Amino acid sequence: MAIWREILFAMSMSWLVPAAAFAQERSNEWGWGMHPMGWMGGAWGIGMMFMMFFFWILILVGLVIGIRWLMNETKGRRGDTALEILRQRYARGEINKEEFETKKRDLS
């Protein structure tokens, strides 16, 4: 019995939904008024679409550049590490100048 009461109540209150729509300041037709996408005859919507497109392009380009930079940083460290070890061995006196120059040319 209670379910029928709720259904009847919902049906009797359904007139409020269209009344709320009619109570708005403007109707569905914007007419000559200002529409958010109405700048330059609707071109602003296309402009915003292009701006969003360029935004995502900038994000993707930034990610690619960032990843490439990180890859070069790690690659550069590996290349310098062998030469740095060679310099440290020469500085400690473990290898002589001729051996240092030979190995340096091999690494380059």
ZAMI-402838 format. One record per atom (N, C-alpha, C, O): chain; residue in three letters; x, y, z. Coordinates in steps of 0.02 Angstrom, whole numbers, plus 50000, padded with zeros to 5 digits. Layout:
BEGIN
<pt chaine="A" residu="ALA" east="X" north="Y" up="Z"/>
...
END
This chain:
BEGIN
<pt chaine="A" residu="MET" east="50041" north="49941" up="50000"/>
<pt chaine="A" residu="MET" east="50000" north="50000" up="50000"/>
<pt chaine="A" residu="MET" east="50044" north="50063" up="50000"/>
<pt chaine="A" residu="MET" east="50026" north="50113" up="49969"/>
<pt chaine="A" residu="ALA" east="50100" north="50060" up="50035"/>
<pt chaine="A" residu="ALA" east="50143" north="50118" up="50041"/>
<pt chaine="A" residu="ALA" east="50176" north="50134" up="49974"/>
<pt chaine="A" residu="ALA" east="50188" north="50193" up="49959"/>
<pt chaine="A" residu="ILE" east="50191" north="50084" up="49934"/>
<pt chaine="A" residu="ILE" east="50222" north="50096" up="49869"/>
<pt chaine="A" residu="ILE" east="50176" north="50135" up="49823"/>
<pt chaine="A" residu="ILE" east="50198" north="50177" up="49785"/>
<pt chaine="A" residu="TRP" east="50110" north="50121" up="49828"/>
<pt chaine="A" residu="TRP" east="50062" north="50157" up="49785"/>
<pt chaine="A" residu="TRP" east="50058" north="50230" up="49806"/>
<pt chaine="A" residu="TRP" east="50048" north="50274" up="49764"/>
<pt chaine="A" residu="ARG" east="50065" north="50242" up="49871"/>
<pt chaine="A" residu="ARG" east="50063" north="50311" up="49894"/>
<pt chaine="A" residu="ARG" east="50123" north="50350" up="49867"/>
<pt chaine="A" residu="ARG" east="50116" north="50408" up="49847"/>
<pt chaine="A" residu="GLU" east="50181" north="50318" up="49865"/>
<pt chaine="A" residu="GLU" east="50241" north="50351" up="49839"/>
<pt chaine="A" residu="GLU" east="50235" north="50364" up="49764"/>
<pt chaine="A" residu="GLU" east="50256" north="50416" up="49740"/>
<pt chaine="A" residu="ILE" east="50208" north="50316" up="49727"/>
<pt chaine="A" residu="ILE" east="50198" north="50325" up="49655"/>
<pt chaine="A" residu="ILE" east="50150" north="50381" up="49642"/>
<pt chaine="A" residu="ILE" east="50162" north="50423" up="49598"/>
<pt chaine="A" residu="LEU" east="50094" north="50383" up="49678"/>
<pt chaine="A" residu="LEU" east="50046" north="50437" up="49669"/>
<pt chaine="A" residu="LEU" east="50076" north="50505" up="49686"/>
<pt chaine="A" residu="LEU" east="50063" north="50554" up="49652"/>
<pt chaine="A" residu="PHE" east="50116" north="50507" up="49739"/>
<pt chaine="A" residu="PHE" east="50148" north="50570" up="49758"/>
<pt chaine="A" residu="PHE" east="50196" north="50593" up="49703"/>
<pt chaine="A" residu="PHE" east="50197" north="50651" up="49685"/>
<pt chaine="A" residu="ALA" east="50236" north="50546" up="49676"/>
<pt chaine="A" residu="ALA" east="50283" north="50563" up="49623"/>
<pt chaine="A" residu="ALA" east="50247" north="50588" up="49561"/>
<pt chaine="A" residu="ALA" east="50269" north="50635" up="49529"/>
<pt chaine="A" residu="MET" east="50191" north="50556" up="49545"/>
<pt chaine="A" residu="MET" east="50153" north="50577" up="49486"/>
<pt chaine="A" residu="MET" east="50121" north="50645" up="49497"/>
<pt chaine="A" residu="MET" east="50118" north="50686" up="49450"/>
<pt chaine="A" residu="SER" east="50097" north="50658" up="49557"/>
<pt chaine="A" residu="SER" east="50065" north="50723" up="49569"/>
<pt chaine="A" residu="SER" east="50116" north="50779" up="49572"/>
<pt chaine="A" residu="SER" east="50098" north="50837" up="49559"/>
<pt chaine="A" residu="MET" east="50178" north="50765" up="49589"/>
<pt chaine="A" residu="MET" east="50229" north="50816" up="49593"/>
<pt chaine="A" residu="MET" east="50266" north="50826" up="49527"/>
<pt chaine="A" residu="MET" east="50309" north="50869" up="49522"/>
<pt chaine="A" residu="SER" east="50251" north="50786" up="49477"/>
<pt chaine="A" residu="SER" east="50287" north="50790" up="49414"/>
<pt chaine="A" residu="SER" east="50274" north="50856" up="49377"/>
<pt chaine="A" residu="SER" east="50312" north="50873" up="49332"/>
<pt chaine="A" residu="TRP" east="50223" north="50893" up="49395"/>
<pt chaine="A" residu="TRP" east="50211" north="50957" up="49364"/>
<pt chaine="A" residu="TRP" east="50263" north="51008" up="49384"/>
<pt chaine="A" residu="TRP" east="50271" north="51059" up="49350"/>
<pt chaine="A" residu="LEU" east="50300" north="50996" up="49439"/>
<pt chaine="A" residu="LEU" east="50351" north="51044" up="49461"/>
<pt chaine="A" residu="LEU" east="50412" north="51046" up="49415"/>
<pt chaine="A" residu="LEU" east="50445" north="51097" up="49410"/>
<pt chaine="A" residu="VAL" east="50427" north="50991" up="49381"/>
<pt chaine="A" residu="VAL" east="50486" north="50989" up="49338"/>
<pt chaine="A" residu="VAL" east="50480" north="51038" up="49280"/>
<pt chaine="A" residu="VAL" east="50526" north="51077" up="49270"/>
<pt chaine="A" residu="PRO" east="50425" north="51037" up="49241"/>
<pt chaine="A" residu="PRO" east="50420" north="51087" up="49188"/>
<pt chaine="A" residu="PRO" east="50413" north="51158" up="49215"/>
<pt chaine="A" residu="PRO" east="50436" north="51205" up="49184"/>
<pt chaine="A" residu="ALA" east="50382" north="51165" up="49273"/>
<pt chaine="A" residu="ALA" east="50375" north="51232" up="49303"/>
<pt chaine="A" residu="ALA" east="50443" north="51261" up="49320"/>
<pt chaine="A" residu="ALA" east="50453" north="51321" up="49313"/>
<pt chaine="A" residu="ALA" east="50490" north="51219" up="49342"/>
<pt chaine="A" residu="ALA" east="50557" north="51243" up="49357"/>
<pt chaine="A" residu="ALA" east="50593" north="51265" up="49293"/>
<pt chaine="A" residu="ALA" east="50631" north="51313" up="49294"/>
<pt chaine="A" residu="ALA" east="50580" north="51229" up="49239"/>
<pt chaine="A" residu="ALA" east="50611" north="51248" up="49176"/>
<pt chaine="A" residu="ALA" east="50584" north="51314" up="49150"/>
<pt chaine="A" residu="ALA" east="50621" north="51355" up="49123"/>
<pt chaine="A" residu="PHE" east="50518" north="51326" up="49158"/>
<pt chaine="A" residu="PHE" east="50488" north="51389" up="49135"/>
<pt chaine="A" residu="PHE" east="50508" north="51447" up="49179"/>
<pt chaine="A" residu="PHE" east="50505" north="51505" up="49158"/>
<pt chaine="A" residu="ALA" east="50528" north="51433" up="49240"/>
<pt chaine="A" residu="ALA" east="50546" north="51487" up="49286"/>
<pt chaine="A" residu="ALA" east="50616" north="51514" up="49274"/>
<pt chaine="A" residu="ALA" east="50636" north="51562" up="49306"/>
<pt chaine="A" residu="GLN" east="50652" north="51484" up="49228"/>
<pt chaine="A" residu="GLN" east="50719" north="51508" up="49214"/>
<pt chaine="A" residu="GLN" east="50716" north="51576" up="49180"/>
<pt chaine="A" residu="GLN" east="50664" north="51595" up="49152"/>
<pt chaine="A" residu="GLU" east="50772" north="51612" up="49182"/>
<pt chaine="A" residu="GLU" east="50775" north="51679" up="49154"/>
<pt chaine="A" residu="GLU" east="50766" north="51677" up="49078"/>
<pt chaine="A" residu="GLU" east="50732" north="51720" up="49050"/>
<pt chaine="A" residu="ARG" east="50795" north="51629" up="49045"/>
<pt chaine="A" residu="ARG" east="50792" north="51625" up="48972"/>
<pt chaine="A" residu="ARG" east="50761" north="51560" up="48951"/>
<pt chaine="A" residu="ARG" east="50762" north="51511" up="48988"/>
<pt chaine="A" residu="SER" east="50734" north="51560" up="48892"/>
<pt chaine="A" residu="SER" east="50707" north="51498" up="48865"/>
<pt chaine="A" residu="SER" east="50763" north="51459" up="48831"/>
<pt chaine="A" residu="SER" east="50821" north="51479" up="48834"/>
<pt chaine="A" residu="ASN" east="50746" north="51404" up="48800"/>
<pt chaine="A" residu="ASN" east="50796" north="51363" up="48766"/>
<pt chaine="A" residu="ASN" east="50825" north="51398" up="48706"/>
<pt chaine="A" residu="ASN" east="50882" north="51385" up="48687"/>
<pt chaine="A" residu="GLU" east="50786" north="51442" up="48675"/>
<pt chaine="A" residu="GLU" east="50811" north="51480" up="48618"/>
<pt chaine="A" residu="GLU" east="50845" north="51543" up="48643"/>
<pt chaine="A" residu="GLU" east="50813" north="51583" up="48678"/>
<pt chaine="A" residu="TRP" east="50907" north="51551" up="48627"/>
<pt chaine="A" residu="TRP" east="50945" north="51608" up="48654"/>
<pt chaine="A" residu="TRP" east="50927" north="51673" up="48618"/>
<pt chaine="A" residu="TRP" east="50938" north="51727" up="48646"/>
<pt chaine="A" residu="GLY" east="50902" north="51668" up="48558"/>
<pt chaine="A" residu="GLY" east="50883" north="51729" up="48522"/>
<pt chaine="A" residu="GLY" east="50945" north="51772" up="48509"/>
<pt chaine="A" residu="GLY" east="50998" north="51746" up="48490"/>
<pt chaine="A" residu="TRP" east="50938" north="51838" up="48519"/>
<pt chaine="A" residu="TRP" east="50993" north="51884" up="48507"/>
<pt chaine="A" residu="TRP" east="51036" north="51893" up="48569"/>
<pt chaine="A" residu="TRP" east="51084" north="51931" up="48568"/>
<pt chaine="A" residu="GLY" east="51019" north="51859" up="48623"/>
<pt chaine="A" residu="GLY" east="51058" north="51866" up="48685"/>
<pt chaine="A" residu="GLY" east="51127" north="51834" up="48679"/>
<pt chaine="A" residu="GLY" east="51143" north="51803" up="48629"/>
<pt chaine="A" residu="MET" east="51166" north="51842" up="48731"/>
<pt chaine="A" residu="MET" east="51234" north="51817" up="48731"/>
<pt chaine="A" residu="MET" east="51234" north="51743" up="48748"/>
<pt chaine="A" residu="MET" east="51210" north="51723" up="48801"/>
<pt chaine="A" residu="HIS" east="51262" north="51703" up="48705"/>
<pt chaine="A" residu="HIS" east="51270" north="51631" up="48717"/>
<pt chaine="A" residu="HIS" east="51344" north="51619" up="48732"/>
<pt chaine="A" residu="HIS" east="51386" north="51651" up="48701"/>
<pt chaine="A" residu="PRO" east="51360" north="51573" up="48777"/>
<pt chaine="A" residu="PRO" east="51431" north="51562" up="48793"/>
<pt chaine="A" residu="PRO" east="51474" north="51545" up="48732"/>
<pt chaine="A" residu="PRO" east="51534" north="51562" up="48731"/>
<pt chaine="A" residu="MET" east="51446" north="51511" up="48683"/>
<pt chaine="A" residu="MET" east="51485" north="51493" up="48623"/>
<pt chaine="A" residu="MET" east="51468" north="51539" up="48564"/>
<pt chaine="A" residu="MET" east="51486" north="51523" up="48508"/>
<pt chaine="A" residu="GLY" east="51435" north="51594" up="48578"/>
<pt chaine="A" residu="GLY" east="51409" north="51634" up="48524"/>
<pt chaine="A" residu="GLY" east="51455" north="51689" up="48499"/>
<pt chaine="A" residu="GLY" east="51433" north="51730" up="48458"/>
<pt chaine="A" residu="TRP" east="51515" north="51693" up="48522"/>
<pt chaine="A" residu="TRP" east="51560" north="51746" up="48500"/>
<pt chaine="A" residu="TRP" east="51577" north="51736" up="48426"/>
<pt chaine="A" residu="TRP" east="51595" north="51680" up="48407"/>
<pt chaine="A" residu="MET" east="51571" north="51786" up="48387"/>
<pt chaine="A" residu="MET" east="51585" north="51784" up="48315"/>
<pt chaine="A" residu="MET" east="51543" north="51730" up="48280"/>
<pt chaine="A" residu="MET" east="51569" north="51691" up="48240"/>
<pt chaine="A" residu="GLY" east="51479" north="51728" up="48295"/>
<pt chaine="A" residu="GLY" east="51434" north="51681" up="48261"/>
<pt chaine="A" residu="GLY" east="51447" north="51608" up="48277"/>
<pt chaine="A" residu="GLY" east="51437" north="51566" up="48234"/>
<pt chaine="A" residu="GLY" east="51468" north="51593" up="48336"/>
<pt chaine="A" residu="GLY" east="51481" north="51524" up="48356"/>
<pt chaine="A" residu="GLY" east="51552" north="51501" up="48344"/>
<pt chaine="A" residu="GLY" east="51568" north="51443" up="48357"/>
<pt chaine="A" residu="ALA" east="51595" north="51544" up="48319"/>
<pt chaine="A" residu="ALA" east="51663" north="51524" up="48305"/>
<pt chaine="A" residu="ALA" east="51704" north="51513" up="48369"/>
<pt chaine="A" residu="ALA" east="51755" north="51479" up="48367"/>
<pt chaine="A" residu="TRP" east="51682" north="51541" up="48424"/>
<pt chaine="A" residu="TRP" east="51720" north="51533" up="48485"/>
<pt chaine="A" residu="TRP" east="51721" north="51460" up="48507"/>
<pt chaine="A" residu="TRP" east="51769" north="51437" up="48537"/>
<pt chaine="A" residu="GLY" east="51667" north="51423" up="48493"/>
<pt chaine="A" residu="GLY" east="51667" north="51351" up="48509"/>
<pt chaine="A" residu="GLY" east="51722" north="51315" up="48471"/>
<pt chaine="A" residu="GLY" east="51755" north="51271" up="48498"/>
<pt chaine="A" residu="ILE" east="51730" north="51332" up="48408"/>
<pt chaine="A" residu="ILE" east="51783" north="51302" up="48367"/>
<pt chaine="A" residu="ILE" east="51851" north="51324" up="48393"/>
<pt chaine="A" residu="ILE" east="51898" north="51285" up="48396"/>
<pt chaine="A" residu="GLY" east="51856" north="51388" up="48413"/>
<pt chaine="A" residu="GLY" east="51919" north="51414" up="48441"/>
<pt chaine="A" residu="GLY" east="51938" north="51377" up="48504"/>
<pt chaine="A" residu="GLY" east="51997" north="51361" up="48515"/>
<pt chaine="A" residu="MET" east="51888" north="51364" up="48547"/>
<pt chaine="A" residu="MET" east="51903" north="51328" up="48609"/>
<pt chaine="A" residu="MET" east="51923" north="51256" up="48594"/>
<pt chaine="A" residu="MET" east="51965" north="51227" up="48629"/>
<pt chaine="A" residu="MET" east="51894" north="51226" up="48542"/>
<pt chaine="A" residu="MET" east="51914" north="51159" up="48522"/>
<pt chaine="A" residu="MET" east="51987" north="51158" up="48501"/>
<pt chaine="A" residu="MET" east="52024" north="51112" up="48520"/>
<pt chaine="A" residu="PHE" east="52008" north="51207" up="48461"/>
<pt chaine="A" residu="PHE" east="52077" north="51211" up="48439"/>
<pt chaine="A" residu="PHE" east="52125" north="51224" up="48498"/>
<pt chaine="A" residu="PHE" east="52180" north="51197" up="48501"/>
<pt chaine="A" residu="MET" east="52103" north="51266" up="48545"/>
<pt chaine="A" residu="MET" east="52145" north="51279" up="48604"/>
<pt chaine="A" residu="MET" east="52156" north="51215" up="48644"/>
<pt chaine="A" residu="MET" east="52211" north="51203" up="48669"/>
<pt chaine="A" residu="MET" east="52104" north="51175" up="48652"/>
<pt chaine="A" residu="MET" east="52110" north="51112" up="48688"/>
<pt chaine="A" residu="MET" east="52156" north="51064" up="48650"/>
<pt chaine="A" residu="MET" east="52195" north="51028" up="48680"/>
<pt chaine="A" residu="PHE" east="52150" north="51064" up="48584"/>
<pt chaine="A" residu="PHE" east="52194" north="51023" up="48542"/>
<pt chaine="A" residu="PHE" east="52267" north="51043" up="48552"/>
<pt chaine="A" residu="PHE" east="52310" north="51000" up="48563"/>
<pt chaine="A" residu="PHE" east="52281" north="51108" up="48549"/>
<pt chaine="A" residu="PHE" east="52350" north="51132" up="48558"/>
<pt chaine="A" residu="PHE" east="52374" north="51120" up="48629"/>
<pt chaine="A" residu="PHE" east="52434" north="51108" up="48640"/>
<pt chaine="A" residu="PHE" east="52330" north="51123" up="48678"/>
<pt chaine="A" residu="PHE" east="52348" north="51108" up="48747"/>
<pt chaine="A" residu="PHE" east="52374" north="51037" up="48753"/>
<pt chaine="A" residu="PHE" east="52427" north="51025" up="48783"/>
<pt chaine="A" residu="TRP" east="52338" north="50989" up="48725"/>
<pt chaine="A" residu="TRP" east="52359" north="50919" up="48729"/>
<pt chaine="A" residu="TRP" east="52422" north="50906" up="48687"/>
<pt chaine="A" residu="TRP" east="52464" north="50865" up="48706"/>
<pt chaine="A" residu="ILE" east="52429" north="50942" up="48631"/>
<pt chaine="A" residu="ILE" east="52491" north="50936" up="48593"/>
<pt chaine="A" residu="ILE" east="52550" north="50960" up="48635"/>
<pt chaine="A" residu="ILE" east="52602" north="50928" up="48636"/>
<pt chaine="A" residu="LEU" east="52542" north="51017" up="48669"/>
<pt chaine="A" residu="LEU" east="52596" north="51042" up="48713"/>
<pt chaine="A" residu="LEU" east="52612" north="50993" up="48768"/>
<pt chaine="A" residu="LEU" east="52671" north="50983" up="48785"/>
<pt chaine="A" residu="ILE" east="52561" north="50962" up="48798"/>
<pt chaine="A" residu="ILE" east="52574" north="50912" up="48851"/>
<pt chaine="A" residu="ILE" east="52613" north="50853" up="48823"/>
<pt chaine="A" residu="ILE" east="52662" north="50831" up="48853"/>
<pt chaine="A" residu="LEU" east="52593" north="50827" up="48765"/>
<pt chaine="A" residu="LEU" east="52628" north="50770" up="48736"/>
<pt chaine="A" residu="LEU" east="52699" north="50788" up="48715"/>
<pt chaine="A" residu="LEU" east="52745" north="50749" up="48727"/>
<pt chaine="A" residu="VAL" east="52709" north="50847" up="48685"/>
<pt chaine="A" residu="VAL" east="52776" north="50867" up="48665"/>
<pt chaine="A" residu="VAL" east="52819" north="50875" up="48727"/>
<pt chaine="A" residu="VAL" east="52878" north="50856" up="48727"/>
<pt chaine="A" residu="GLY" east="52792" north="50904" up="48780"/>
<pt chaine="A" residu="GLY" east="52829" north="50911" up="48843"/>
<pt chaine="A" residu="GLY" east="52850" north="50844" up="48872"/>
<pt chaine="A" residu="GLY" east="52906" north="50836" up="48896"/>
<pt chaine="A" residu="LEU" east="52804" north="50795" up="48869"/>
<pt chaine="A" residu="LEU" east="52821" north="50728" up="48894"/>
<pt chaine="A" residu="LEU" east="52877" north="50697" up="48852"/>
<pt chaine="A" residu="LEU" east="52923" north="50667" up="48879"/>
<pt chaine="A" residu="VAL" east="52872" north="50703" up="48786"/>
<pt chaine="A" residu="VAL" east="52923" north="50673" up="48743"/>
<pt chaine="A" residu="VAL" east="52991" north="50706" up="48755"/>
<pt chaine="A" residu="VAL" east="53041" north="50672" up="48761"/>
<pt chaine="A" residu="ILE" east="52991" north="50772" up="48759"/>
<pt chaine="A" residu="ILE" east="53055" north="50807" up="48771"/>
<pt chaine="A" residu="ILE" east="53083" north="50789" up="48840"/>
<pt chaine="A" residu="ILE" east="53143" north="50779" up="48847"/>
<pt chaine="A" residu="GLY" east="53039" north="50784" up="48890"/>
<pt chaine="A" residu="GLY" east="53062" north="50765" up="48956"/>
<pt chaine="A" residu="GLY" east="53092" north="50695" up="48958"/>
<pt chaine="A" residu="GLY" east="53143" north="50683" up="48990"/>
<pt chaine="A" residu="ILE" east="53059" north="50648" up="48925"/>
<pt chaine="A" residu="ILE" east="53084" north="50579" up="48924"/>
<pt chaine="A" residu="ILE" east="53151" north="50575" up="48886"/>
<pt chaine="A" residu="ILE" east="53197" north="50541" up="48907"/>
<pt chaine="A" residu="ARG" east="53154" north="50610" up="48829"/>
<pt chaine="A" residu="ARG" east="53217" north="50609" up="48791"/>
<pt chaine="A" residu="ARG" east="53274" north="50641" up="48831"/>
<pt chaine="A" residu="ARG" east="53331" north="50617" up="48829"/>
<pt chaine="A" residu="TRP" east="53259" north="50694" up="48868"/>
<pt chaine="A" residu="TRP" east="53310" north="50727" up="48909"/>
<pt chaine="A" residu="TRP" east="53334" north="50679" up="48963"/>
<pt chaine="A" residu="TRP" east="53394" north="50674" up="48976"/>
<pt chaine="A" residu="LEU" east="53287" north="50644" up="48996"/>
<pt chaine="A" residu="LEU" east="53306" north="50596" up="49048"/>
<pt chaine="A" residu="LEU" east="53348" north="50539" up="49019"/>
<pt chaine="A" residu="LEU" east="53395" north="50516" up="49050"/>
<pt chaine="A" residu="MET" east="53330" north="50516" up="48958"/>
<pt chaine="A" residu="MET" east="53369" north="50462" up="48927"/>
<pt chaine="A" residu="MET" east="53440" north="50486" up="48912"/>
<pt chaine="A" residu="MET" east="53487" north="50449" up="48922"/>
<pt chaine="A" residu="ASN" east="53447" north="50548" up="48887"/>
<pt chaine="A" residu="ASN" east="53513" north="50574" up="48873"/>
<pt chaine="A" residu="ASN" east="53554" north="50585" up="48936"/>
<pt chaine="A" residu="ASN" east="53615" north="50576" up="48936"/>
<pt chaine="A" residu="GLU" east="53520" north="50605" up="48990"/>
<pt chaine="A" residu="GLU" east="53556" north="50615" up="49053"/>
<pt chaine="A" residu="GLU" east="53586" north="50549" up="49078"/>
<pt chaine="A" residu="GLU" east="53644" north="50547" up="49099"/>
<pt chaine="A" residu="THR" east="53547" north="50496" up="49076"/>
<pt chaine="A" residu="THR" east="53573" north="50432" up="49100"/>
<pt chaine="A" residu="THR" east="53626" north="50404" up="49053"/>
<pt chaine="A" residu="THR" east="53674" north="50374" up="49076"/>
<pt chaine="A" residu="LYS" east="53617" north="50415" up="48988"/>
<pt chaine="A" residu="LYS" east="53667" north="50392" up="48940"/>
<pt chaine="A" residu="LYS" east="53732" north="50430" up="48948"/>
<pt chaine="A" residu="LYS" east="53786" north="50401" up="48945"/>
<pt chaine="A" residu="GLY" east="53727" north="50495" up="48960"/>
<pt chaine="A" residu="GLY" east="53787" north="50536" up="48969"/>
<pt chaine="A" residu="GLY" east="53825" north="50516" up="49032"/>
<pt chaine="A" residu="GLY" east="53886" north="50518" up="49033"/>
<pt chaine="A" residu="ARG" east="53789" north="50499" up="49084"/>
<pt chaine="A" residu="ARG" east="53823" north="50479" up="49146"/>
<pt chaine="A" residu="ARG" east="53862" north="50414" up="49136"/>
<pt chaine="A" residu="ARG" east="53917" north="50406" up="49163"/>
<pt chaine="A" residu="ARG" east="53833" north="50367" up="49099"/>
<pt chaine="A" residu="ARG" east="53867" north="50304" up="49088"/>
<pt chaine="A" residu="ARG" east="53932" north="50315" up="49048"/>
<pt chaine="A" residu="ARG" east="53983" north="50285" up="49064"/>
<pt chaine="A" residu="GLY" east="53929" north="50357" up="48997"/>
<pt chaine="A" residu="GLY" east="53988" north="50370" up="48956"/>
<pt chaine="A" residu="GLY" east="54043" north="50405" up="48996"/>
<pt chaine="A" residu="GLY" east="54101" north="50389" up="48988"/>
<pt chaine="A" residu="ASP" east="54024" north="50452" up="49038"/>
<pt chaine="A" residu="ASP" east="54073" north="50488" up="49078"/>
<pt chaine="A" residu="ASP" east="54099" north="50445" up="49135"/>
<pt chaine="A" residu="ASP" east="54154" north="50458" up="49160"/>
<pt chaine="A" residu="THR" east="54063" north="50396" up="49156"/>
<pt chaine="A" residu="THR" east="54084" north="50355" up="49212"/>
<pt chaine="A" residu="THR" east="54149" north="50317" up="49196"/>
<pt chaine="A" residu="THR" east="54194" north="50315" up="49237"/>
<pt chaine="A" residu="ALA" east="54153" north="50287" up="49137"/>
<pt chaine="A" residu="ALA" east="54213" north="50249" up="49119"/>
<pt chaine="A" residu="ALA" east="54274" north="50295" up="49114"/>
<pt chaine="A" residu="ALA" east="54328" north="50278" up="49138"/>
<pt chaine="A" residu="LEU" east="54264" north="50354" up="49084"/>
<pt chaine="A" residu="LEU" east="54319" north="50401" up="49079"/>
<pt chaine="A" residu="LEU" east="54339" north="50428" up="49147"/>
<pt chaine="A" residu="LEU" east="54398" north="50439" up="49161"/>
<pt chaine="A" residu="GLU" east="54289" north="50438" up="49189"/>
<pt chaine="A" residu="GLU" east="54303" north="50462" up="49257"/>
<pt chaine="A" residu="GLU" east="54342" north="50410" up="49297"/>
<pt chaine="A" residu="GLU" east="54387" north="50428" up="49334"/>
<pt chaine="A" residu="ILE" east="54324" north="50347" up="49290"/>
<pt chaine="A" residu="ILE" east="54361" north="50294" up="49325"/>
<pt chaine="A" residu="ILE" east="54433" north="50291" up="49300"/>
<pt chaine="A" residu="ILE" east="54480" north="50282" up="49338"/>
<pt chaine="A" residu="LEU" east="54440" north="50299" up="49233"/>
<pt chaine="A" residu="LEU" east="54508" north="50299" up="49205"/>
<pt chaine="A" residu="LEU" east="54549" north="50357" up="49233"/>
<pt chaine="A" residu="LEU" east="54608" north="50348" up="49249"/>
<pt chaine="A" residu="ARG" east="54519" north="50415" up="49238"/>
<pt chaine="A" residu="ARG" east="54555" north="50473" up="49266"/>
<pt chaine="A" residu="ARG" east="54573" north="50462" up="49339"/>
<pt chaine="A" residu="ARG" east="54628" north="50481" up="49361"/>
<pt chaine="A" residu="GLN" east="54528" north="50432" up="49377"/>
<pt chaine="A" residu="GLN" east="54542" north="50418" up="49447"/>
<pt chaine="A" residu="GLN" east="54599" north="50368" up="49455"/>
<pt chaine="A" residu="GLN" east="54642" north="50375" up="49498"/>
<pt chaine="A" residu="ARG" east="54600" north="50316" up="49412"/>
<pt chaine="A" residu="ARG" east="54655" north="50267" up="49415"/>
<pt chaine="A" residu="ARG" east="54721" north="50299" up="49398"/>
<pt chaine="A" residu="ARG" east="54773" north="50283" up="49427"/>
<pt chaine="A" residu="TYR" east="54720" north="50346" up="49349"/>
<pt chaine="A" residu="TYR" east="54782" north="50381" up="49331"/>
<pt chaine="A" residu="TYR" east="54805" north="50427" up="49387"/>
<pt chaine="A" residu="TYR" east="54864" north="50433" up="49402"/>
<pt chaine="A" residu="ALA" east="54757" north="50459" up="49419"/>
<pt chaine="A" residu="ALA" east="54773" north="50504" up="49475"/>
<pt chaine="A" residu="ALA" east="54801" north="50465" up="49534"/>
<pt chaine="A" residu="ALA" east="54844" north="50490" up="49569"/>
<pt chaine="A" residu="ARG" east="54778" north="50405" up="49546"/>
<pt chaine="A" residu="ARG" east="54803" north="50364" up="49602"/>
<pt chaine="A" residu="ARG" east="54870" north="50331" up="49585"/>
<pt chaine="A" residu="ARG" east="54904" north="50304" up="49629"/>
<pt chaine="A" residu="GLY" east="54888" north="50333" up="49521"/>
<pt chaine="A" residu="GLY" east="54952" north="50303" up="49501"/>
<pt chaine="A" residu="GLY" east="54947" north="50230" up="49484"/>
<pt chaine="A" residu="GLY" east="54998" north="50196" up="49478"/>
<pt chaine="A" residu="GLU" east="54888" north="50204" up="49475"/>
<pt chaine="A" residu="GLU" east="54880" north="50133" up="49457"/>
<pt chaine="A" residu="GLU" east="54900" north="50120" up="49385"/>
<pt chaine="A" residu="GLU" east="54923" north="50065" up="49369"/>
<pt chaine="A" residu="ILE" east="54894" north="50170" up="49340"/>
<pt chaine="A" residu="ILE" east="54914" north="50162" up="49271"/>
<pt chaine="A" residu="ILE" east="54959" north="50221" up="49252"/>
<pt chaine="A" residu="ILE" east="54955" north="50275" up="49282"/>
<pt chaine="A" residu="ASN" east="55002" north="50210" up="49203"/>
<pt chaine="A" residu="ASN" east="55048" north="50264" up="49182"/>
<pt chaine="A" residu="ASN" east="55015" north="50306" up="49127"/>
<pt chaine="A" residu="ASN" east="54959" north="50292" up="49106"/>
<pt chaine="A" residu="LYS" east="55051" north="50358" up="49105"/>
<pt chaine="A" residu="LYS" east="55023" north="50405" up="49056"/>
<pt chaine="A" residu="LYS" east="55009" north="50372" up="48989"/>
<pt chaine="A" residu="LYS" east="54957" north="50386" up="48959"/>
<pt chaine="A" residu="GLU" east="55054" north="50329" up="48966"/>
<pt chaine="A" residu="GLU" east="55043" north="50296" up="48901"/>
<pt chaine="A" residu="GLU" east="54981" north="50252" up="48902"/>
<pt chaine="A" residu="GLU" east="54941" north="50254" up="48855"/>
<pt chaine="A" residu="GLU" east="54972" north="50214" up="48955"/>
<pt chaine="A" residu="GLU" east="54913" north="50171" up="48961"/>
<pt chaine="A" residu="GLU" east="54850" north="50214" up="48967"/>
<pt chaine="A" residu="GLU" east="54798" north="50197" up="48939"/>
<pt chaine="A" residu="PHE" east="54854" north="50270" up="49004"/>
<pt chaine="A" residu="PHE" east="54797" north="50315" up="49010"/>
<pt chaine="A" residu="PHE" east="54776" north="50343" up="48942"/>
<pt chaine="A" residu="PHE" east="54716" north="50343" up="48926"/>
<pt chaine="A" residu="GLU" east="54825" north="50367" up="48903"/>
<pt chaine="A" residu="GLU" east="54810" north="50396" up="48837"/>
<pt chaine="A" residu="GLU" east="54781" north="50343" up="48790"/>
<pt chaine="A" residu="GLU" east="54734" north="50357" up="48752"/>
<pt chaine="A" residu="THR" east="54807" north="50282" up="48792"/>
<pt chaine="A" residu="THR" east="54783" north="50229" up="48749"/>
<pt chaine="A" residu="THR" east="54710" north="50212" up="48766"/>
<pt chaine="A" residu="THR" east="54668" north="50207" up="48721"/>
<pt chaine="A" residu="LYS" east="54696" north="50204" up="48829"/>
<pt chaine="A" residu="LYS" east="54628" north="50186" up="48850"/>
<pt chaine="A" residu="LYS" east="54579" north="50244" up="48839"/>
<pt chaine="A" residu="LYS" east="54521" north="50234" up="48824"/>
<pt chaine="A" residu="LYS" east="54605" north="50305" up="48846"/>
<pt chaine="A" residu="LYS" east="54563" north="50364" up="48834"/>
<pt chaine="A" residu="LYS" east="54542" north="50367" up="48760"/>
<pt chaine="A" residu="LYS" east="54484" north="50382" up="48744"/>
<pt chaine="A" residu="ARG" east="54589" north="50352" up="48714"/>
<pt chaine="A" residu="ARG" east="54573" north="50350" up="48643"/>
<pt chaine="A" residu="ARG" east="54523" north="50294" up="48628"/>
<pt chaine="A" residu="ARG" east="54479" north="50302" up="48586"/>
<pt chaine="A" residu="ASP" east="54531" north="50237" up="48662"/>
<pt chaine="A" residu="ASP" east="54484" north="50182" up="48652"/>
<pt chaine="A" residu="ASP" east="54413" north="50200" up="48673"/>
<pt chaine="A" residu="ASP" east="54365" north="50179" up="48642"/>
<pt chaine="A" residu="LEU" east="54407" north="50238" up="48727"/>
<pt chaine="A" residu="LEU" east="54342" north="50258" up="48752"/>
<pt chaine="A" residu="LEU" east="54309" north="50312" up="48710"/>
<pt chaine="A" residu="LEU" east="54247" north="50316" up="48708"/>
<pt chaine="A" residu="SER" east="54348" north="50353" up="48677"/>
<pt chaine="A" residu="SER" east="54320" north="50408" up="48638"/>
<pt chaine="A" residu="SER" east="54294" north="50387" up="48571"/>
<pt chaine="A" residu="SER" east="54268" north="50428" up="48534"/>
END
